[in-house]
Amino acid sequence: MQGMDERNNEGSASVWNWEEEFSGLPDDPVPALIEALDADDIARHWKAAWALGHVGDARAVEPLIGCLNFSRGFVVGEGEFTLNMVGAWALGRIGDSRAVGPLVQALDNECTDFAWIAAWALGEIGDPRAIDPLVKALTRDDFECMWSPGAKMTEGWEQETESAILDYIARTTYQEGTSPIERALQTLGVGVRKSEFVR
């Protein structure tokens, strides 16, 4: 999987057009999208998080943090899995340091997908407070992307959209064969490798 410039909206916009889903928004869509994070439907949550990641407004940081739940390793197919993945991705795109603490909590989660998306986001944010937790996380087992691009959940429009969004996040934040922790540290200017800590 090859990395892409996450600051470029063109590729992600072709995955799923959030503006069609949230049609009729005012010129400032952020308040309405934040409100959608509290909808009863979990799919509405991750759709709003995806939209807020594209808008890139720092007002969304605290509400997005409130959507994260790394207390257990949710599995693929559960709405909470997608919400965690999209929420962390959105926080990485916004790049606000308030997200550092909550994202660090994902680095030792049993779900490696949560750890690598959090590592990617921490690298994008660029706050040096993430360095020590990332160095500590180098000792965890090898990473394997649980979500395989091209995978399908079940038939139906909703699931196809969810799969496409997860595909995009995996393709653009995960590189098979390299540690996402090492890449995040490199982004932060720290050139340490897992082999230095694991004997």
Secondary structure, DSSP 4 states (H G I P E B T S, - for coil): -----TT-HHHHHTT--HHHHTTT--SS-HHHHHHHTT-SSHHHHHHHHHHHHHHT-GGGHHHHHHH---SS-PPTTSHHHHHHHHHHHHHHHHT-GGGHHHHHTTTT-S-HHHHHHHHHHHHHHT-GGGHHHHHHHTTSPPP--SSPTT---SSSHHHHHHHHHHHHHHHHH--TTS-HHHHHHHHTT----GGGT--
